[in-house]
């Protein structure tokens, strides 16, 4: 018995150290997103469950039969057990290890964490601040980000994308969205214009577009045409349908967005990114079934 206890005292700390070392180095990072049945790679989105915890978002993603989850580095509570601890660029490696372990048990990988406006304001032109997010991304096992940096930050961003071999998808909010850190009218309301600018400036192909069809529909844009115009730069979509009269998200095929036509255009392009199911109709009485319908809708229309 003494021998067994002695052996455990050696092996258990070593195992814990190995786990932390693996997290710090980004070990077990998938070389590419897991493939989903039906042809398209589909991801849950942590914002869909933002009133809960990250662990709960992981659980919900797995329950939908999905193995990818888009997360955000803007302070989501991690779990009930970890109290007020949140996920951001300062989350310690010990908590990252717990997050990765819970996701692993559920069969879920993280993808394309969102970096928010307050974070870009803090980053400014400080490369060291932006590097913190890249280092945290490695620990989380991801290989790219989503967000809305100022164009003045593109050079710094592009430099680190090349260094880390990460991708970055520029997300759109609605035309007229207010974000003080741009110091000018909101520039990303039409993703087609953003894609055109990336091409005109010959930006590295690691820089692309995350097309939020919900915000675009509320801005009156032609969703299929924007999808077509972003070909070659499209990294991901926050795929949404929007009510015909109101502005809230609705299940696919029931609103004003021709989601089936968007998916057909993605097939035509040979789209290789992922579709994120960010559903913001939080008060829907059929919230869970809405999400299950959306997963079925996409998978039924895959290649």
N, C-alpha and C positions, 0 to 999 in steps of 0.2 A: 504493500500500500504506500509506504514511504517513497519507494522507487517511482510509483505511478504519479504521486503528487509532485515529485521533483521533475519528472518528465513534462507534466502539464505546465509547471511553472516556467519551463523553457519554451515549449512549443506555442502556448497561447499568446504570449507577448510577441513572439516572432511572427505569428500569423497576423496579428493586428498590425504590426509594423509593415508587413508585406502588403496588406490591403491599402494602407495609407500611401505607401510608395507607389503602388499601382495607380491610385487616384491622382497623385501629384504628377505622374508622368503621362496621364491620359491612357493608361493601359486598358485593353478590352474595347477600345474605340472601334466601332464598325467601320470598315473601309467604305461602305456605301449604305444608304438607308435600306432596311429590310424590305423585301418586295411584298406587296399585298395582293391577295387574290383579286382577279378582275382587271389587272393591267395597270391601274394607277396606284401610286404610293400614297396612302392616306394617313394623316396624322391627326390625333386629337390636339386640342389647343388649351393650354392651362388657363387662358383668360375666360374660356367657357365656364370654368368652375372657380373663378377668382374669389368668390365669397368664401370658399373653403380653403383647404391647405394643399400644398404640393403633393403630399402623399395621397390625398383623396383624389386629386386630378390623375395621378398615376393609376390608381385603382379604377377610376371611371373609364380611363382609356383602355385598360386591359379588358374591362367588362364589355366594351364595344367590339372586342375582337381586333383591336388595333395594337401595333407594336411600336408606334412612334408617337412622341408627344412634343409639340412646340412649347417651350417654356419662356419665361421672361425674367430678366435680371433687374427687376424693379421693386423687390421687397415682398414677394409672396411668402406668407407664413409656411414653414416647412411641414410641421405636423403638430398634433395636439401634445405629443410627448416632449417636443422641443420648445414648447412655450412660445415666447415672442420672437424666437430666432427666425430669420427670413433668408431667402435666396437673393443674393446680389453679388457684386464683384468682390465683396469683403467677407463672404461666408467662409469660415475656416475649413481647412482640409478635413478635419474630423467629421464635420457635419456633411461635407460633400460625400465622404465615404458612406455615411448612413443613407444619404439620398440615393447614391448609385446602387447600394445594396438592395434597397427597397424596390427600385426600378428593375433590377436584375431578377429578383424573385418573381416580379409580375410579368417579366418578359418584355419590358418597355425600354426603348432607347430614346434619348433626347435629341432634338434637332432644332437648329436655327433660333437660338435664344434672342428675344427682342431686347434691344437697348433703347430706353425711353428718352424723352426730351430733357428731363431733369439731368439724366446722366450725360447727355451730349453737352448740356450747358456746363456741367462740372468739368468735363473733358477739355472743352475749349480747344486750344492748340497745343495742349500738353500731351505729347506722345506717351509719356510714362503712365498717365491716367488711362489712356486708351489701351495700352499694353496690359493693364490689369485685367481687362475684360477678356483679352485673348488668352492670357494665362489661365483665367478661371474657366474659359471655354475648353481648354485642353483637359483640365481636371474633370470637367463634366462629360468628357468624351464626345464633344461635338466638333464639327469642322466648318462651321459657318455661323453667321449672325443675320438678324433682320433688324431694321430700324430706319431712322430718318435723320441722318447727320446733315449738318449744314454743308452746302457745296464747298465752303472754305475748308472743310475738314476732309474732303475727298482725297487730297494728295497724301495726307498722313495715313488715312485709312487704307488706301491702295498699297502703300509701302508695307504695312503690317500684313495685309492679305497675302502679298508675295512671300514675305518672310515666313509666315506660319502655314502657307498654302491653305488658307481658309477662303470661303466665299462670303459675299455679303449681298443681301437682297434689300433694296430700297423700297420701303412700304409707303403706301398712299393713304392719307385720310381724305376727307371730302374737300372739294374746292372751297377755299375760304377758311379752312381750319386755322385757328389761332395758335401760334407757337412763337413766343417772343425771341427765342434764341436765334431764329433765322435773321432777324433784323430787317426783314422785308416781307412782302406778301408770301404766303405759303407756296412753295415751289413744286410740290409733288402731287397735286390734285389729279393730274392726268398722267398715268404711268407711261403712256405712249410717248409723251414729250420727254419724260425722264430717260426712257430707253434711247430716244433719238439723241439726247445730249450725251449719254455715255458713248454712243457710237461716234458722234462728231468729235469728241475729245479723245477718241481711241483709248478709252479706259480699258484696263485689264479685264479679260473675260470673267474673272472671278467676281466682278461687280455686276449685279443684275437687278431684277425687279421681283418684289413680292406684291402681286396684284390683289388688292382687297376689292372684290366685286361689289360688296355692299356699299362701301363709301363711294365708289364710282357710280353706282346706280342712283344713289341719293343726289349725286352731282349732275345727273342727266346724261351721262356718257353712254355711248354704244358699247356694251360690254364685250360682245363678240369681236367688234372691230379693234378695241383696245388690246384684247388677247392676241389677235392676229398681228398687230403692230409691234408687240413686245417679243415676237418670235426671235430666238437667238439670245435674248437677255432674260427670259423668264425663268426664274429659279423656283418660285413657289407661288401658290395662291392662297389667300384666305377666302375660300369660296363660300358665297352667301347668296341667298335669294332674299328679296325685300318685298314686303306687302305692297299691293297695288295702290292702296289708298293711304295707309299709314306708313311709317318709316321703319318699323321694327322688322327684324329678321324672321323669316318663315321657312318651313321645310321646303326642300328643293322641288321645283315644278309647280308650286302653288302661288308664286308671286310674279313680279315684273321682270325678273332676270331669266333669260332663256339658258338655264344651266345645262340642259342637254346639248345645245348648240356650242356652248363654251367647251364642254368635254369633247365634242366632235372636233373642234378646232385644235384642242390639245393633242388629240390623236393624230390629226393631220400633220402637226408640227413634229411629232415624235418627242413630245415633252418628256423630259427625264427628271424633273423635279418632284416635289411633293405637293399634295393638296391638304391644306390645314383646315380643319372644321372648327372655326371660331364662331360660335353661336351666341349672340348677345341678347336673345329674347329670354332673359333670365326668369321672367314671370310667367312664361308659358305653362299652362296647366298640364301640358303633355310633353314637357321638356325632354324627358328621357326617351320617349318614343320618337320625338322629332329628330333626335340625334341618330337613333337607329335607322330611321327612314333615310337620312342623309347618307349614311354609310352604304346602305343598300343601293341607293340611287346611283352613286358614283361607281360602285363595283359592277353593277349591271350594265354600265355603259363603257367599261374598259375595253381594251383591245381584245 
